[in-house]
Amino acid sequence: MTPITVSTIVDGLRKLDIREGDRLLVHSSLSRFGHVEGGAKSVIRALLYAVGASGTVLVPTLTGRRRDGPQQPPWFNVRATPCWTGRIPETLRQWPGAVRSLGPTHSVAGLGPDARRLLVGHEECRTPCGRSSPYVRLAEAGGKVVFLGVTLDSNTSFHAAEELAGVPYHLQAKATWCHIVDETGRELIRECVLHYWGYSRRFGEMEDALWEKGLLKRGVIGAAKTLVAESGPMLEFTLNRLQLDPWCLVKLATRSDSPH
């Protein structure tokens, strides 16, 4: 396959209506592109070029684990704790000038003039992806969510919809005191109700519904299937569905009529 370059990625993003000044939250898989000249750094450069000096690029730098809870609270160091969301987010969080939110399990890193405004105060959120989290703030700011080589199964913004809807299966029954080390080395302790990992989701199945409503664009960059959604309309659509059926994002085999 022809090597993928920065220009290849920028051209593909332009075809999906990514423009200068956009605010993006990018979920990604580097390996799905095929061979990218320059690897993860080239993908990040392409994203930054596509949104220009006035735009902002965010990535989920998640660190939460199934074991996290009151008996094993997470310890999160904003500078040192690596994420498990892939090479592109891990590279971006270490990029010169990058900022990272202080969410102890679902942090977000970003580059651009709006990054700090979108990320500040995440540690004060009662839940990882709830109101005032970067996921909801991006939606309120008219941002877009981009999926590079991954499906909607990676869509953390669906968790934001679950938290806003107050679904009965998503959060642990008891709060956890989370330990956070900020950029200055100061240790913070914040109480947060963390995710309960017991139910399998059907996030990927939402793609066709969003497509049919005109809320999702589809394309291909290199070998990577690429999706782009307007964050606010996607969140509103999903929230409306959850209000009608709180279990609509859960796989049938794992559904229950009672909270965990």
C-alpha positions in Angstrom: 0.0 0.0 0.0 1.2 3.5 -0.7 2.5 5.1 2.5 0.1 7.5 4.2 1.5 11.0 4.6 0.4 14.2 6.5 -1.1 15.5 3.2 -3.1 12.2 2.7 -4.6 12.6 6.2 -5.4 16.3 5.8 -7.1 15.7 2.4 -9.2 12.9 3.9 -10.2 15.2 6.8 -11.2 18.0 4.4 -13.5 15.6 2.6 -15.2 15.0 5.9 -15.7 18.7 6.4 -13.0 19.2 9.0 -12.1 22.9 8.7 -9.9 25.5 10.3 -11.1 26.6 13.7 -12.8 23.2 14.5 -12.6 21.7 17.9 -12.1 17.9 17.6 -12.1 15.0 20.0 -10.2 12.2 18.2 -10.5 8.5 18.8 -8.0 6.6 16.8 -6.0 3.5 15.8 -2.7 4.1 14.2 -2.4 0.6 12.8 -5.6 0.8 10.9 -4.2 3.4 8.5 -1.6 1.2 7.0 1.9 2.5 6.9 2.0 6.1 8.1 5.2 7.9 7.3 6.3 9.4 10.7 3.8 7.4 12.7 1.6 8.9 15.4 3.4 12.3 15.1 2.4 12.6 11.5 -1.3 12.0 12.4 -1.1 14.6 15.1 0.5 17.1 12.7 -2.2 16.4 10.1 -4.9 17.0 12.7 -3.3 20.3 13.8 -2.9 21.4 10.2 -6.5 20.6 9.4 -7.9 22.8 12.3 -5.3 25.5 11.9 -3.9 27.9 14.6 -7.4 28.7 15.8 -8.5 25.1 16.1 -8.1 22.6 19.0 -7.4 18.9 19.0 -8.4 16.7 22.0 -7.8 13.0 22.6 -9.0 10.7 25.3 -6.1 9.7 27.5 -8.0 7.1 29.6 -6.4 5.4 32.6 -9.4 3.8 34.4 -9.3 0.1 35.1 -12.0 -2.5 36.0 -10.5 -2.8 39.5 -10.9 0.9 40.4 -13.3 1.5 43.2 -13.5 2.4 46.9 -11.3 -0.6 47.8 -8.7 0.2 45.2 -8.9 3.9 44.4 -7.1 5.2 41.3 -3.8 7.1 41.6 -3.4 9.5 38.7 -0.4 11.6 37.9 -1.3 14.0 35.1 2.3 14.1 33.8 3.4 10.6 34.4 0.4 8.2 34.1 0.3 6.7 30.6 -3.0 6.2 28.9 -4.3 2.9 27.3 -6.1 4.5 24.4 -3.4 4.1 21.8 -0.2 5.5 20.4 -1.7 8.7 19.0 -3.2 9.8 22.4 -0.1 8.8 24.3 2.0 10.8 21.8 -0.2 13.8 21.9 -0.3 14.0 25.7 3.5 14.3 25.7 3.5 16.9 22.9 5.1 20.3 23.7 2.4 22.6 24.9 -0.2 19.9 25.4 -2.5 20.2 28.4 -4.3 17.3 30.1 -7.4 17.3 32.3 -7.2 16.0 35.9 -10.0 13.4 35.6 -8.6 10.5 37.5 -9.9 7.8 35.1 -11.2 9.5 31.9 -8.7 12.3 31.4 -8.4 14.2 28.0 -5.3 15.8 26.6 -5.4 18.7 24.1 -3.5 21.1 21.9 -4.8 24.5 20.7 -6.2 27.7 22.1 -9.4 26.2 23.5 -7.8 23.1 25.1 -7.3 24.5 28.6 -10.8 26.0 28.7 -12.4 22.7 27.7 -10.3 20.6 30.1 -10.0 22.7 33.2 -11.9 21.5 36.3 -12.4 17.9 35.2 -11.4 16.7 38.6 -14.4 18.5 40.1 -16.9 16.4 38.1 -18.8 14.0 40.3 -18.7 11.4 37.5 -16.0 10.8 34.9 -17.9 12.0 31.8 -20.7 14.0 33.2 -21.7 17.7 33.2 -18.7 20.0 33.1 -16.4 17.2 31.8 -14.5 17.8 28.6 -16.9 15.5 26.8 -19.9 17.6 27.5 -18.1 20.9 27.2 -17.0 19.9 23.7 -20.6 19.2 22.7 -21.7 22.6 24.2 -18.9 24.3 22.2 -20.0 23.0 18.9 -17.1 20.5 18.6 -16.8 17.3 16.5 -15.9 13.8 17.4 -13.6 12.0 14.9 -13.1 8.2 14.7 -9.9 7.3 12.8 -9.8 3.6 12.1 -12.1 2.8 15.1 -15.8 2.3 15.4 -18.3 4.0 17.7 -17.5 1.3 20.2 -14.7 3.7 21.2 -17.1 6.6 21.7 -16.6 7.9 25.2 -19.2 10.6 24.6 -21.8 7.9 24.8 -20.8 7.5 28.4 -21.4 11.2 28.8 -25.0 10.6 27.5 -25.4 7.7 30.0 -24.3 9.9 32.9 -26.5 12.8 31.9 -29.5 10.4 31.5 -28.8 8.8 34.9 -29.1 5.2 33.6 -29.2 2.6 36.3 -26.3 0.4 35.2 -23.4 2.7 34.5 -22.0 3.9 37.8 -20.7 2.2 41.0 -23.0 2.2 44.0 -20.5 4.0 46.2 -18.2 6.9 45.6 -14.4 6.6 45.6 -11.8 9.0 46.9 -9.4 9.4 44.0 -5.8 10.5 44.3 -4.6 13.0 41.7 -1.2 14.7 41.2 -1.4 17.9 39.1 1.1 19.6 36.9 2.9 21.2 39.8 3.3 18.0 41.8 0.5 18.9 44.2 -1.6 16.0 45.4 -5.4 16.3 45.3 -8.0 14.0 46.6 -11.5 14.1 45.0 -14.6 12.1 45.5 -15.9 10.6 42.3 -18.5 8.0 41.4 -16.6 5.7 39.0 -17.8 3.5 36.2 -19.1 0.1 36.8 -17.7 -2.3 34.2 -20.3 -5.1 34.4 -22.4 -4.4 31.2 -21.3 -4.9 27.6 -22.3 -2.0 25.3 -23.7 -1.9 21.8 -22.2 1.5 20.9 -21.1 0.4 17.5 -24.7 -0.3 16.5 -25.6 3.4 16.8 -23.6 4.2 13.6 -26.5 3.5 11.2 -29.0 5.3 13.3 -26.8 8.4 13.4 -26.1 8.1 9.7 -29.8 7.9 8.8 -30.4 11.1 10.9 -27.6 12.9 9.0 -25.6 13.2 12.2 -22.6 11.2 11.0 -20.2 11.5 8.0 -18.3 8.4 6.6 -15.0 8.2 4.7 -11.8 6.4 4.4 -8.2 7.7 5.0 -5.6 5.3 3.8 -7.0 1.9 5.0 -8.8 3.5 8.0 -12.5 3.8 8.0 -13.2 7.3 9.3 -16.3 8.8 10.9 -17.1 12.3 12.0 -20.0 13.4 14.1 -21.2 16.7 15.5 -20.7 16.2 19.2 -23.7 18.2 20.4 -26.4 16.7 18.1 -24.9 13.2 18.6 -25.1 13.7 22.4 -28.7 15.1 22.2 -29.8 12.2 20.0 -28.4 9.6 22.3 -29.7 11.3 25.4 -33.2 11.3 23.9 -32.9 7.6 23.2 -31.8 6.8 26.7 -34.6 8.8 28.2 -37.1 6.6 26.2 -35.1 3.3 27.0 -32.3 3.6 29.6 -31.0 0.2 28.5 -30.8 0.9 24.7 -27.0 1.0 24.7 -26.5 -2.3 26.5 -26.2 -5.6 24.8 -29.4 -7.7 25.3 -27.5 -10.6 26.9 -26.3 -8.4 29.7 -29.4 -6.4 30.4 -31.1 -6.4 33.8 -34.2 -4.8 35.2 -32.5 -3.8 38.4 -29.4 -1.7 39.2 -26.1 -3.6 40.0 
